[in-house]
Amino acid sequence: MKAPNSSLNIFRAATTVQLLLLPYTLTASIAIAAPLSASPKAATQKPYVINNIRYYPIPSAHGYNETGIASWYGRNFHGRKTSNGEIYDMHAMTAAHKILPMNTMLMVKNLENGRKITVRVNDRGPFVRGRIIDLSYSAAKKLGLADNGTARVQIVALAKARQAQQNRPGTPPDLVYNDLGSGEFYVQIGAFANKINAIRLQKRFTDAGHTTVIQKHFDTKRILYRVQVYAGKNIENAERAEKALLDRGYAGCFIIAR
């Protein structure tokens, strides 16, 4: 991968904060809340029962609702470690997501056939711009996209009610969930089979004053070196950084959480 020809003057002269405060307009079909208040919110939608536990869609003002392309990963990764340290099981109902907190429960709806499933986030990915979730093989099969490989889906974050309210029918439960808009966010700006190329791109950004890391990834047939620029602890700031990089020619860049 060759770095874009556009210069990095924006980075050389600016601090990280200045970069992240550039004007921007979001165009992606993603809804992520501002940081949550300390008090939980009452559920207002129909719950999903998973292993005898009720999960509710998080209210839209604090939740996560995204529409885009889903893909899946299977046998080549079966038995490997996921990003949260678990062993990937292609037969479990799990998924990889770029930014949502680990163990977030998601409702995934296939917009092409109407099927719905629930999955738990235990991995990071997909590491491709334009795809929003990587499903396990079993999840993809139940959703009806295993044969085609991809499908257009909607994903909605779910949450559990407080334990004391689990058995109080008729009472809108208070939901317990993480702040979906906070974390450690990076923007991936390149992935290389040649480590030297990754180091060169990293140096351009570190010389301009930006914390930039290289992640070594073992793919099914090769090693990839992923170059990622730190974008802060807030998703809105990370989105500003992503747009600034897109505007300057880094066409394949995307946000990824640690």
Sequence and secondary structure as in RCSB ss.txt:
>XXXX:A:sequence
MKAPNSSLNIFRAATTVQLLLLPYTLTASIAIAAPLSASPKAATQKPYVINNIRYYPIPSAHGYNETGIASWYGR
NFHGRKTSNGEIYDMHAMTAAHKILPMNTMLMVKNLENGRKITVRVNDRGPFVRGRIIDLSYSAAKKLGLADNGT
ARVQIVALAKARQAQQNRPGTPPDLVYNDLGSGEFYVQIGAFANKINAIRLQKRFTDAGHTTVIQKHFDTKRILY
RVQVYAGKNIENAERAEKALLDRGYAGCFIIAR
>XXXX:A:secstr
    SS  HHHHHS HHHHHTS     SSEEE SS  SS  B  S  EEETTEEEEE  TTT EEEEEEEEE  G
GGTTSB TTS B  TTSSEEE SSS TT EEEEEETTT  EEEEEEEE    STTEEEEE HHHHHHHT TTTS 
EEEEEEEEEEE GGGTT TTS  BEE   TTEEEEEEEEEEESSHHHHHHHHHHHHHTT  EEEEEEE SSSEEE
EEEEEEEEEHHHHHHHHHHHHHTT TT EEEE 
